[in-house]
Amino acid sequence: MPVLLWIVIFTLLGGALSALSASLFLISSEGTRARVLPHLVSFATGALLGAALLGLLPHAIENAGAVNTHRIGMTLLAGLLIFFVLEKMVLWRHCHQEVCEGHLPHDEHRDAASASLILIGDGFHNLLDGVLIAAAFMTDVHLGIVTAVAVFAHEIPQEVGDLAILLHGGMSRKRAVALNLFTSITSVIGGVVAYFALAQIQALLPYAIALAASSFLYIAVADLIPGLHRRVDAGSGVKQFVFIALGVAVIYISHGMAH
C-alpha cells in the first residue's frame, strides 16, 4: 500500500476515533470519568515516552548517520524550546484534566472567544500531529503505526478537556462534538502537506522525526507528569507507575513485533 495512503488512513482514523471516543467518555457519569481519566493520562505518558525514546529518536539517529548525531540532539533541544513557546502563546492546548488551572470555569472560559481559541489551538495541534505521523510513515511504515498509536493515546484525554471547555463556553453538546471532530481531522491536512514537502527534501526527514520525538517528550514531561504529581498518595503513585509502564510496554511490543 502506498505510503501516502497509510498516512491518510491513520491520520483520519486517529483524529476521528479520538474525538468520538472523547465524546462518548464525556457523556459518561462524573464518577466514571474521575476513575478512568487519570489512568488514561498515565497510559498516554508511557506511550509518548516509549514512542519518543524507543522508536522515533533511534530511527532519527540511524537515518541521519553517526556524523550527524549532534545535529539530531540540537533538533531535539530546539523542538522542546519551540513547543514551550507555542504553549506559552496558548496555541498549544494540552491540559488533560477537566478541571485544572487552564480549564477552570471562570468567565473568560465561558464566552465564545475562549471557545474559538480552543478550537484554533486544537486545529493547529492536530495539523502538527499529522506532520509528525507523516514523517514517521515516510521513515518506516511500522514506525508510523507506533507513532499514530502514541498520538491516539494522548489525544483522548486532551479531547475530553477541550470538549469540557466548549461546553463551559455555552455550546450545545451537538455543536461542540461536531466542531471538535472537525478540528481533529485537520491532522489529515498536515499529513498530506508534510508528505509532499518532505518527499522533495528527503535529507530533512531524520530531523522531522527528531522534532516528533521532542513533541512527545515535551507533552509527557512538561504537561502530563506534573499533573500526575498532584496525586501524592501511595496508592495513586503505584497505579500511575503501572499504567505508565503499560504504555511503554505496548509501544515496545508493537515496535518489536513490527521488526
BELNOR-V405165 format. One line per field, one symbol per residue. phi: phi as a letter, one per 40 degrees, with the letter a starting at -180 (. if undefined). A space follows every 10 residues. Layout:
# BELNOR-V405165
phi->???
This chain:
# BELNOR-V405165
phi->.dcdcdcccc cccccccccc cccccccccc ccccccddcc ccccdccccc cccbbccdcc ccccgdcbdc cccccccccc cccccccccg bbcbcbbcba dcbcccdccb cccccccccc ccccdcdcdc ccccccccca dccccccccc cccccccccc ccccccccch ccdccccccc cccccccccc ccccdccccc bcccddcccc cccccccccc ccbccdcccc cbcccccccc cccccccccc ccccccccb
